[in-house]
Amino acid sequence: MKARTATQGAGAAAHPPRRRHLSRSTAVSLIDVIAFLGFVALTSTGVVLHYLLPPGSGRWTSLWGLSRHQWGAIHFWVSVVFFAVLALHLFLHWRFIAGLLRGRVRQGGGLRFALGVVGLVAVVLLALAPLLTPVQTSPDGGGAHQRGKRSHAAAPGAAGSPDGVAAPAAAGR
């Protein structure tokens, strides 16, 4: 066995090795990559929901064994994670954001700042729009999306109409 030097001391072997922490730039880069992957996943699941499995196709079609409803759940949870990652991104860049808000205006910086504020307000309003808009329901309770309903309502009194009464035969026949 090797003899200990005076600088190691008797307790040197009892201490675990020091943990390596991520540098700030590595953490920011990692968060940016995760945010980009979240953006790609949200875009992909949005395309699946809108184009490949459109509304009303939930009972009859699937993609990779997942129904429209299941893809919607994936889309929702990816968006929750994406929102958390973006909040962390803003937290990591908070000094920069605060410096922009406190800083003096440079030549051409005022227009850039104003456009940034307008863009931020637009994004926030766009994100809040679905939460502020009332949900609409159709009088027939969903139309074609409901089991047993026809997509085009029959005229009242026609065969197969909701009131179940057939229209009288036309006069003069």
For each residue, the residues with C-beta under 8 A, 3 or more apart:
1:
2:
3:
4: 8 9 10 12
5: 8
6: 9
7:
8: 4 5 12
9: 4 6 12
10: 4
11: 14 15
12: 4 8 9 15
13:
14: 11
15: 11 12
16:
17:
18:
19:
20:
21:
22: 26 27 30
23: 26 27
24: 27 28 92
25: 28 29
26: 22 23 29 30
27: 22 23 24 30 31 92
28: 24 25 31 32 89 92 93
29: 25 26 32 33
30: 22 26 27 33 34
31: 27 28 34 35 85 88 89 92
32: 28 29 35 36 89
33: 29 30 36 37
34: 30 31 37 38 85
35: 31 32 38 39 82 85 86 89
36: 32 33 39 40
37: 33 34 40 41
38: 34 35 41 42 78 81 82 85
39: 35 36 42 43 82
40: 36 37 43 44
41: 37 38 44 45 78 82
42: 38 39 45 46 75 78 79 82
43: 39 40 46 47
44: 40 41 47 48
45: 41 42 48 49 71 74 75 78
46: 42 43 49 50 75
47: 43 44 50 51 52
48: 44 45 51 52 53 63 71
49: 45 46 52 53 68 71 72 75
50: 46 47 54
51: 47 48 54
52: 47 48 49 63
53: 48 49 57 58 61 62 63 67 68 71
54: 50 51 57
55: 58 68 145
56: 144 145
57: 53 54 60 61 68
58: 53 55 61 67 68 69
59: 67
60: 57
61: 53 57 58 67 68
62: 53 65 66 67 68
63: 48 52 53 66 71
64:
65: 62
66: 62 63 70 71 74
67: 53 58 59 61 62 70 71
68: 49 53 55 57 58 61 62 71 72
69: 58 72 73
70: 66 67 73 74
71: 45 48 49 53 63 66 67 68 74 75
72: 49 68 69 75 76
73: 69 70 76 77
74: 45 66 70 71 77 78
75: 42 45 46 49 71 72 78 79
76: 72 73 79 80
77: 73 74 80 81
78: 38 41 42 45 74 75 81 82
79: 42 75 76 82 83
80: 76 77 83 84
81: 38 77 78 84 85
82: 35 38 39 41 42 78 79 85 86
83: 79 80 86 87
84: 80 81 87 88
85: 31 34 35 38 81 82 88 89
86: 35 82 83 89 90
87: 83 84 90 91
88: 31 84 85 91 92
89: 28 31 32 35 85 86 92 93
90: 86 87 93 94 97
91: 87 88 94
92: 24 27 28 31 88 89
93: 28 89 90 96 97
94: 90 91 97 98
95: 98 99
96: 93 99 100
97: 90 93 94 100 101
98: 94 95 101 102
99: 95 96 102 103
100: 96 97 103 113 116
101: 97 98
102: 98 99
103: 99 100
104:
105: 109 110 113
106: 109
107:
108: 111 112
109: 105 106 112 113
110: 105 113 114
111: 108 114 115
112: 108 109 115 116
113: 100 105 109 110 116 117
114: 110 111 117 118
115: 111 112 118 119
116: 100 112 113 119 120
117: 113 114 120 121
118: 114 115 121 122
119: 115 116 122 123
120: 116 117 123 124
121: 117 118 124 125
122: 118 119 125 126
123: 119 120 126 127
124: 120 121 127 128
125: 121 122 128 129
126: 122 123 129
127: 123 124
128: 124 125 131 132
129: 125 126 132 133
130: 133
131: 128
132: 128 129
133: 129 130
134:
135:
136:
137: 141 142
138: 141 142 143
139:
140: 143 146 149 153
141: 137 138 146 149
142: 137 138 145 146 149
143: 138 140 146 149 151
144: 56 149 150 151
145: 55 56 142 149
146: 140 141 142 143 149
147:
148:
149: 140 141 142 143 144 145 146
150: 144 153 154 160
151: 143 144
152:
153: 140 150 162
154: 150 158 159 160 161 162
155: 158 161 167
156: 161 162 163
157: 161 163 165 166 167 168
158: 154 155 161 166 167
159: 154 166 167
160: 150 154
161: 154 155 156 157 158 164 165
162: 153 154 156
163: 156 157
164: 161
165: 157 161
166: 157 158 159
167: 155 157 158 159
168: 157
169: 173
170: 173
171:
172:
173: 169 170
